[in-house]
Amino acid sequence: MKTSDMSESELIKAAHNMEQYGGGFAGHIARAFFAADGNNRRLLIGAFGFLFERYAPGQGWGHE
């Protein structure tokens, strides 16, 4: 699933999965996502969309 097709709820679930199941880097990106405002969230998704896609709901992680 591409980040451009993901809803806000799916992005949040992906970030929870990143924080819980990802490595240190993915966890830090997830925590930055939760702390960010809308503009900075878009920057994070633009730069690290591959992580949100990898940990998206339906990819076999816990927060489906």
DSSP file (Angstrom, degrees, kcal/mol; ACC not computed):
  #  RESIDUE AA STRUCTURE BP1 BP2  ACC     N-H-->O    O-->H-N    N-H-->O    O-->H-N    TCO  KAPPA ALPHA  PHI   PSI    X-CA   Y-CA   Z-CA
    1    1 A M              0   0    0      0, 0.0     2,-0.2     0, 0.0    55,-0.1   0.000 360.0 360.0 360.0 130.4    0.0    0.0    0.0
    2    2 A K    >   -     0   0    0      1,-0.1     3,-1.5    51,-0.0     4,-0.5  -0.529 360.0-123.9 -79.8 146.7    1.4    3.4   -1.0
    3    3 A T  G >  S+     0   0    0      1,-0.3     3,-1.2     2,-0.2    -1,-0.1   0.838 111.6  63.1 -60.7 -31.2    1.4    6.2    1.6
    4    4 A S  G 3  S+     0   0    0      1,-0.3    -1,-0.3     0, 0.0    -2,-0.0   0.728 105.9  45.9 -66.1 -19.5   -0.6    8.4   -0.8
    5    5 A D  G <  S+     0   0    0     -3,-1.5     2,-0.3     2,-0.1    -1,-0.3   0.459  93.3 102.6 -97.4  -4.7   -3.4    5.8   -0.5
    6    6 A M    <   -     0   0    0     -3,-1.2     2,-0.1    -4,-0.5    47,-0.0  -0.616  65.8-135.2 -87.2 138.3   -3.2    5.5    3.3
    7    7 A S     >  -     0   0    0     -2,-0.3     4,-2.3     1,-0.1     5,-0.2  -0.318  31.7-102.3 -77.3 169.3   -5.8    7.2    5.5
    8    8 A E  H  > S+     0   0    0      1,-0.2     4,-2.3     2,-0.2     5,-0.2   0.900 125.2  53.1 -59.0 -40.9   -4.7    9.1    8.6
    9    9 A S  H  > S+     0   0    0      1,-0.2     4,-2.3     2,-0.2    -1,-0.2   0.894 108.8  48.5 -62.1 -41.4   -5.8    6.1   10.7
   10   10 A E  H  > S+     0   0    0      2,-0.2     4,-2.5     1,-0.2    -1,-0.2   0.878 110.1  51.7 -68.1 -37.7   -3.7    3.7    8.6
   11   11 A L  H  X S+     0   0    0     -4,-2.3     4,-2.3     2,-0.2    -2,-0.2   0.903 110.4  48.9 -64.1 -40.7   -0.7    6.0    9.0
   12   12 A I  H  X S+     0   0    0     -4,-2.3     4,-2.3     2,-0.2    -2,-0.2   0.917 111.4  49.0 -65.3 -43.1   -1.1    6.1   12.7
   13   13 A K  H  X S+     0   0    0     -4,-2.3     4,-2.4     2,-0.2    -2,-0.2   0.909 110.7  51.3 -62.0 -41.4   -1.4    2.3   12.8
   14   14 A A  H  X S+     0   0    0     -4,-2.5     4,-2.6     1,-0.2    -2,-0.2   0.915 109.2  50.5 -61.6 -42.1    1.7    2.0   10.7
   15   15 A A  H  X S+     0   0    0     -4,-2.3     4,-2.4     2,-0.2    -2,-0.2   0.895 109.0  51.2 -64.3 -39.5    3.5    4.3   13.1
   16   16 A H  H  X S+     0   0    0     -4,-2.3     4,-2.4     2,-0.2     5,-0.2   0.920 111.4  48.3 -61.4 -42.8    2.4    2.2   16.1
   17   17 A N  H  X>S+     0   0    0     -4,-2.4     4,-3.3    38,-0.2     5,-0.7   0.903 110.1  51.7 -63.9 -40.7    3.7   -0.9   14.3
   18   18 A M  H  X5S+     0   0    0     -4,-2.6     4,-1.3     1,-0.2    -1,-0.2   0.917 112.2  46.5 -59.8 -43.6    7.0    0.9   13.5
   19   19 A E  H  <5S+     0   0    0     -4,-2.4    -2,-0.2     1,-0.2    -1,-0.2   0.892 121.8  35.3 -67.1 -40.4    7.4    1.8   17.2
   20   20 A Q  H  <5S+     0   0    0     -4,-2.4    -2,-0.2    -5,-0.2    -3,-0.2   0.890 134.0  19.4 -83.2 -40.6    6.5   -1.7   18.5
   21   21 A Y  H  <5S+     0   0    0     -4,-3.3    -3,-0.2    -5,-0.2    -2,-0.2   0.591 104.0  87.5-111.4 -14.0    8.1   -4.0   15.9
   22   22 A G  S  <<S-     0   0    0     -4,-1.3    -4,-0.0    -5,-0.7    29,-0.0  -0.236  79.1 -99.0 -81.7 173.6   10.6   -1.9   14.0
   23   23 A G     >  -     0   0    0      1,-0.0     4,-2.3    -2,-0.0     5,-0.2  -0.028  52.5 -77.5 -76.3-171.2   14.2   -1.3   14.9
   24   24 A G  H  > S+     0   0    0      1,-0.2     4,-2.1     2,-0.2     5,-0.2   0.895 129.9  49.2 -59.3 -44.1   15.6    1.7   16.7
   25   25 A F  H  > S+     0   0    0      2,-0.2     4,-2.3     1,-0.2    -1,-0.2   0.947 111.8  47.6 -63.8 -49.2   15.5    3.9   13.6
   26   26 A A  H  > S+     0   0    0      1,-0.2     4,-2.3     2,-0.2    -1,-0.2   0.884 111.1  53.2 -60.1 -38.7   11.9    3.1   12.7
   27   27 A G  H  X S+     0   0    0     -4,-2.3     4,-2.3     2,-0.2    -1,-0.2   0.895 108.4  49.0 -63.5 -40.6   10.9    3.6   16.3
   28   28 A H  H  X S+     0   0    0     -4,-2.1     4,-2.2     2,-0.2    -2,-0.2   0.887 110.4  50.8 -67.0 -38.5   12.4    7.1   16.4
   29   29 A I  H  X S+     0   0    0     -4,-2.3     4,-2.4     2,-0.2    -2,-0.2   0.912 110.2  50.8 -64.4 -41.2   10.7    8.0   13.2
   30   30 A A  H  X S+     0   0    0     -4,-2.3     4,-2.2     2,-0.2    -2,-0.2   0.926 110.5  48.0 -61.8 -45.2    7.4    6.8   14.7
   31   31 A R  H  X S+     0   0    0     -4,-2.3     4,-1.6     1,-0.2    -1,-0.2   0.876 110.9  51.2 -65.7 -36.3    7.9    8.9   17.8
   32   32 A A  H  X S+     0   0    0     -4,-2.2     4,-1.3     2,-0.2    -1,-0.2   0.902 107.9  53.8 -64.1 -39.9    8.8   11.9   15.7
   33   33 A F  H  < S+     0   0    0     -4,-2.4     3,-0.4     1,-0.2    -2,-0.2   0.921 108.7  48.2 -58.8 -45.7    5.6   11.3   13.7
   34   34 A F  H  < S+     0   0    0     -4,-2.2    -1,-0.2     1,-0.2    -2,-0.2   0.814 114.9  45.4 -67.1 -29.6    3.5   11.3   16.9
   35   35 A A  H  < S+     0   0    0     -4,-1.6    -1,-0.2    -5,-0.2    -2,-0.2   0.654  98.4  96.0 -84.8 -16.6    5.2   14.5   18.1
   36   36 A A     <  -     0   0    0     -4,-1.3     2,-0.1    -3,-0.4    -3,-0.0  -0.338  69.1-128.9 -81.2 153.5    4.9   16.3   14.8
   37   37 A D     >  -     0   0    0     -2,-0.1     4,-2.5     1,-0.0     5,-0.2  -0.316  46.6 -84.5 -82.6-179.9    2.3   18.8   13.5
   38   38 A G  H  > S+     0   0    0      1,-0.2     4,-2.0     2,-0.2     5,-0.1   0.877 127.8  49.2 -57.5 -43.7    0.6   18.2   10.2
   39   39 A N  H  > S+     0   0    0      1,-0.2     4,-1.7     2,-0.2    -1,-0.2   0.925 114.1  44.8 -64.0 -44.4    3.3   19.8    8.1
   40   40 A N  H  > S+     0   0    0      2,-0.2     4,-2.4     1,-0.2    -1,-0.2   0.824 109.0  57.1 -71.6 -30.0    6.1   17.9    9.7
   41   41 A R  H  X S+     0   0    0     -4,-2.5     4,-2.7     2,-0.2     5,-0.2   0.927 106.1  50.5 -62.2 -43.3    4.2   14.7    9.5
   42   42 A R  H  X S+     0   0    0     -4,-2.0     4,-2.4     1,-0.2    -2,-0.2   0.889 109.6  51.0 -62.0 -38.4    3.9   15.2    5.7
   43   43 A L  H  X S+     0   0    0     -4,-1.7     4,-2.3     2,-0.2     5,-0.2   0.924 111.1  47.8 -63.7 -43.8    7.7   15.8    5.6
   44   44 A L  H  X S+     0   0    0     -4,-2.4     4,-3.0     1,-0.2    -2,-0.2   0.917 112.8  48.0 -63.0 -43.3    8.3   12.6    7.6
   45   45 A I  H  X S+     0   0    0     -4,-2.7     4,-0.8     1,-0.2    -1,-0.2   0.895 111.9  50.8 -65.0 -39.0    6.0   10.6    5.3
   46   46 A G  H  < S+     0   0    0     -4,-2.4     3,-0.2    -5,-0.2    -2,-0.2   0.897 118.9  36.3 -63.9 -40.5    7.7   12.1    2.3
   47   47 A A  H  < S+     0   0    0     -4,-2.3    -2,-0.2     1,-0.2    -1,-0.2   0.841 132.9  25.0 -81.9 -34.3   11.2   11.2    3.5
   48   48 A F  H >X S+     0   0    0     -4,-3.0     3,-1.5    -5,-0.2     4,-1.3  -0.038  74.8 129.3-124.8  29.7   10.4    7.8    5.2
   49   49 A G  H 3X  +     0   0    0     -4,-0.8     4,-2.6     1,-0.3     5,-0.2   0.813  67.6  67.4 -55.5 -32.5    7.3    6.6    3.4
   50   50 A F  H 3> S+     0   0    0      1,-0.2     4,-2.0     2,-0.2    -1,-0.3   0.843 100.3  49.8 -59.5 -32.7    8.9    3.3    2.7
   51   51 A L  H <> S+     0   0    0     -3,-1.5     4,-2.2     2,-0.2    -1,-0.2   0.923 109.7  49.2 -71.5 -43.6    8.8    2.6    6.5
   52   52 A F  H  < S+     0   0    0     -4,-1.3    -2,-0.2     1,-0.2    -1,-0.2   0.880 113.4  48.5 -61.6 -37.0    5.1    3.5    6.7
   53   53 A E  H >< S+     0   0    0     -4,-2.6     3,-0.9     1,-0.2    -1,-0.2   0.900 110.2  50.5 -68.7 -41.4    4.4    1.2    3.8
   54   54 A R  H 3< S+     0   0    0     -4,-2.0    -2,-0.2     1,-0.2    -1,-0.2   0.867 119.0  37.1 -64.4 -36.9    6.4   -1.6    5.3
   55   55 A Y  T 3< S+     0   0    0     -4,-2.2   -38,-0.2    -5,-0.1    -1,-0.2   0.200  89.5 130.8-102.5  14.8    4.6   -1.4    8.6
   56   56 A A  S X  S-     0   0    0     -3,-0.9     3,-1.6     1,-0.1     5,-0.4  -0.240  72.2 -83.8 -65.0 154.4    1.1   -0.5    7.2
   57   57 A P  T 3  S+     0   0    0      0, 0.0    -1,-0.1     0, 0.0     7,-0.1  -0.323 118.7  35.8 -55.2 140.7   -1.9   -2.4    8.3
   58   58 A G  T 3  S+     0   0    0      3,-0.2    -2,-0.1    -3,-0.1     6,-0.1   0.410  87.8 100.7  92.9  -1.8   -2.3   -5.6    6.3
   59   59 A Q  S <  S-     0   0    0     -3,-1.6    -3,-0.1    -4,-0.1     5,-0.0   0.306 105.3 -93.5 -98.2   8.4    1.5   -6.3    6.2
   60   60 A G  S    S+     0   0    0      1,-0.3     2,-0.1    -4,-0.1     4,-0.1   0.614  83.4 128.9  95.1  13.7    1.4   -8.8    9.0
   61   61 A W  S    S-     0   0    0     -5,-0.4    -1,-0.3     2,-0.1    -3,-0.2  -0.443  70.2 -98.5 -95.9 175.8    2.2   -6.6   12.0
   62   62 A G  S    S+     0   0    0      1,-0.2     2,-1.6    -2,-0.1    -1,-0.0   0.815 106.1  65.6 -67.8 -38.1    0.2   -6.4   15.2
   63   63 A H              0   0    0    -50,-0.2    -1,-0.2     1,-0.2   -46,-0.1  -0.541 360.0 360.0 -91.7  74.1   -2.0   -3.4   14.7
   64   64 A E              0   0    0     -2,-1.6    -1,-0.2    -7,-0.1    -2,-0.1   0.440 360.0 360.0 -86.0 360.0   -4.2   -4.6   11.9
